[in-house]
Amino acid sequence: MDKTSAKKRLEELKKAIHHHDYQYHTLDNPEVSDAVYDSLKRELLATEEEYPALVTPDSPTQRIGSAPLTSFKKTRHRTPMNSFTDAFSEEEMAKWFKRAGDYLGRSIKEEFYCELKIDGFAVELVYENGVFIEGSTRGDGTVGEDITQNLKTVGSIPLVLPNKEKAPKEVIVRGEVFLNKKEFDQINKRLEKEGKQTYANPRNLAAGSMRQLDPKVSAERNLNAYIYDIVNEDVKTHEEEHELLAQWGFNINPHNKKVSSLEEVFKLWHYWETHKDKLSYEVDGLVVIINNNKDFGDLGSVGKKPRGATAFKFSAEEATTKINNIKIQVGRTGVLTPVAELEPVVIRGATISHATLHNYDEIVRLGAKVGDTVVVSRSGDVIPKITKVLTDLRTGKEKEFVMPSKCPIDGSPVIRDGVYYRCQNTRCGAALRRSLHHFVSKGAFNIEGLGPKIIDRFMDEGLMSDAGDIFTLEEDDINVLSQFGEKSAHNIISEIHEKKQGVSLKRFLYGLGILHVGEETAELLGNYLVSHKYLSKKEHTPEDVFEALEGLDQEELQHISDIGPQVSKSIYEWFKDKRNKKLIEKLEKGGVMVKIEKTSISRKLEGLTFVLTGTLQEMSRDKAKESIKKEGGSVSSAVSSKTSFVVAGEDPGSKYKKAKELGVKILTEAEFLKKLK
């Protein structure tokens, strides 16, 4: 985008984020999930990085939280209570560590302290002579809210340090107050039973509990806390801070640990990414801290975020992105399904580029338009779906989507059928399904692993309506579906990629599914195009082949052996159909290449057409066909006046009788073998 567009987008994003900040931090009533909020902030940060001159003091990237509630006494933190920058991939983590070294102008030891990033409520605790005297919220990072009385109700926060004799006179520590999932469910059930508003997640309930003016309410909620930082004590490493905290009697998360390389960070991250659901509390990533406190201190902060630590977030289940287009896919039952083409976004480790909108009523319910910024969700085995439209980010250029009045496959009228729109031609979906099954079959593109059941599933999920869609599939389109994994998705896409890079001309023509064009006719047609120099290169694009055949009239097509009036008409009409032209364009865009196979062919049987009937003793039917073609002849499946010879084995069928009626010369197997010598 240009600078003017970027400035407008930044204003929209700042307004939206400020609104969500207030809802989240001050009112404890968030309207979107953390993942959606993170996604908006990442877009804001990326845009500001691209246009640094547009960064303003009021940008959410320049501060941490919202102002404290006026109903609590304010308290100033000894040092800023910072939050962390976020990283969402191994690549981003590697860049973070490199930036740290570049900033210091020297190498930094790969030693990190990793903490589970609990989805709770950050607090600061102050102790004098081992006695808890004050507790506060983060607030805006400099000034927080005094919630001492509420924090005293948290059983895991000691009122007097168990080992105060080991601690200094003044101790200032920071940690996270949180609620176990079990407690969260029980409290919500009780609130629901009492007819009161429930909480969206444990973090919100923990925050709400800490902001109760009556400490008795906080005491009723079985909150917990882990402590992870010492503000006013000089120690060599962050690991030693945790050891001291444990010695003084604070509750320390037993899963936090020191690691000695980024690779170990990644290994730990992947472990908890898959095991986090077994924890009794919610976590959303790892906090990764450079363990050496001198290095950490020398790195300082950028804005209000320390350079020496970052939050390596787990894969989000939600993110924001834009609808670039809404296209229609026709399913195997003829139902028209609207599918949103999205600006690619990573959710739970998969790149999501489209999401089904199910039906037109769903588009109306969401109020979705082309160009909208939307929330996309992916949870567990559920396929990606659009759950919300962020209307406050609209620019006025969004476009309404209208269902087509004609089927994009066969041009038939579209009719309303309950909540669905369906092609009026009841055979449309079935024909489409058959054409896809044919396209991937053994004689055509021979795409192994993409069998009928899988094609049916992909059609039902809105992934494909014609053969062109096969070559736009990506691994993440498949592995987000239930019953599919990364390995099966990788195998399917690898097979598609292999087959599109050099399908033979015969297979390509056969795969198009032209009426009356079987494998043998497809080969004859291909050989004609090559021998008459319509196709003269080693490889051709689908459009090259289309243009070559589009230029042939029916009369010329009938000059090809075994192609009569009916077949030539079918071929001619197929290549004049505009819808087939669009299919060829999609195949071209998908990267399909047609290779011309060069074979060593003698001209002994050139111009001769053979029909085989009955059982041959010396060779199989397939071997006989191969031998004829090798010598320049052609094989037909039907006897006509153009047939040169009928080869009759044992128990010949109706073709033998037809040959006699037409006066076509009949060869015994022995006579046929002599011709091949």
Stockholm file with secondary structure:
# STOCKHOLM 1.0

chainA/1-677         MDKTSAKKRLEELKKAIHHHDYQYHTLDNPEVSDAVYDSLKRELLATEEEYPALVTPDSPTQRIGSAPLTSFKKTRHRTPMNSFTDAFSEEEMAKWFKRAGDYLGRSIKEEFYCELKIDGFAVELVYENGVFIEGSTRGDGTVGEDITQNLKTVGSIPLVLPNKEKAPKEVIVRGEVFLNKKEFDQINKRLEKEGKQTYANPRNLAAGSMRQLDPKVSAERNLNAYIYDIVNEDVKTHEEEHELLAQWGFNINPHNKKVSSLEEVFKLWHYWETHKDKLSYEVDGLVVIINNNKDFGDLGSVGKKPRGATAFKFSAEEATTKINNIKIQVGRTGVLTPVAELEPVVIRGATISHATLHNYDEIVRLGAKVGDTVVVSRSGDVIPKITKVLTDLRTGKEKEFVMPSKCPIDGSPVIRDGVYYRCQNTRCGAALRRSLHHFVSKGAFNIEGLGPKIIDRFMDEGLMSDAGDIFTLEEDDINVLSQFGEKSAHNIISEIHEKKQGVSLKRFLYGLGILHVGEETAELLGNYLVSHKYLSKKEHTPEDVFEALEGLDQEELQHISDIGPQVSKSIYEWFKDKRNKKLIEKLEKGGVMVKIEKTSISRKLEGLTFVLTGTLQEMSRDKAKESIKKEGGSVSSAVSSKTSFVVAGEDPGSKYKKAKELGVKILTEAEFLKKLK
#=GR chainA/1-677 SS CCHHHHHHHHHHHHHHHHHHHIIIIISSCCSSCHHHHHHHHHHHHHHHHHCGGGCCTTSGGGCCSCCCCTTSCEEECSSCCCCCEEECSHHHHHHHHHHHHHHHTSCCCCCEEEEEEESSEEEEEEEETTEEEEEEECTTSSEEEBCHHHHTTCTTSCSBCTTGGGSCSEEEEEEEEEECHHHHHHHHHHHHHTTCCCCSSHHHHHHHHHTCSSHHHHHTSCEEEEEEEESSCCCSBHHHHHHHHHHHTCCCCTTCEEESSHHHHHHHHHHHHHHGGGSSSCEEEEEEEESBHHHHHHHCEETTEETTEEEEECCCSEEEEEEEEEEEEECTTSEEEEEEEEEEEEETTEEEEEEECCSHHHHHHHTCCBTCEEEEECCTTCCCEEEEECGGGCCSCCBCCCCCSBCTTTCCBEEEETTEEEESCTTHHHHHHHHHHHHTSTTTTCCTTCCHHHHHHHHHTTSCSSHHHHTTCCHHHHHTSTTCCHHHHHHHHHHHHHHHTCEEHHHHHHHTTCTTCCHHHHHHHHHHHHHTTSSCSSEECHHHHHHHHHTCCHHHHTTSTTCCHHHHHHHHHHTTCHHHHHHHHHHHHTTCCEECCCCCCCSTTTTCEEEEESBCSSSCHHHHHHHHHHTTCEEESSCCTTCCEEEECBSCCHHHHHHHHHTCEEECHHHHHHHHC
#=GC SS_cons         CCHHHHHHHHHHHHHHHHHHHIIIIISSCCSSCHHHHHHHHHHHHHHHHHCGGGCCTTSGGGCCSCCCCTTSCEEECSSCCCCCEEECSHHHHHHHHHHHHHHHTSCCCCCEEEEEEESSEEEEEEEETTEEEEEEECTTSSEEEBCHHHHTTCTTSCSBCTTGGGSCSEEEEEEEEEECHHHHHHHHHHHHHTTCCCCSSHHHHHHHHHTCSSHHHHHTSCEEEEEEEESSCCCSBHHHHHHHHHHHTCCCCTTCEEESSHHHHHHHHHHHHHHGGGSSSCEEEEEEEESBHHHHHHHCEETTEETTEEEEECCCSEEEEEEEEEEEEECTTSEEEEEEEEEEEEETTEEEEEEECCSHHHHHHHTCCBTCEEEEECCTTCCCEEEEECGGGCCSCCBCCCCCSBCTTTCCBEEEETTEEEESCTTHHHHHHHHHHHHTSTTTTCCTTCCHHHHHHHHHTTSCSSHHHHTTCCHHHHHTSTTCCHHHHHHHHHHHHHHHTCEEHHHHHHHTTCTTCCHHHHHHHHHHHHHTTSSCSSEECHHHHHHHHHTCCHHHHTTSTTCCHHHHHHHHHHTTCHHHHHHHHHHHHTTCCEECCCCCCCSTTTTCEEEEESBCSSSCHHHHHHHHHHTTCEEESSCCTTCCEEEECBSCCHHHHHHHHHTCEEECHHHHHHHHC
//
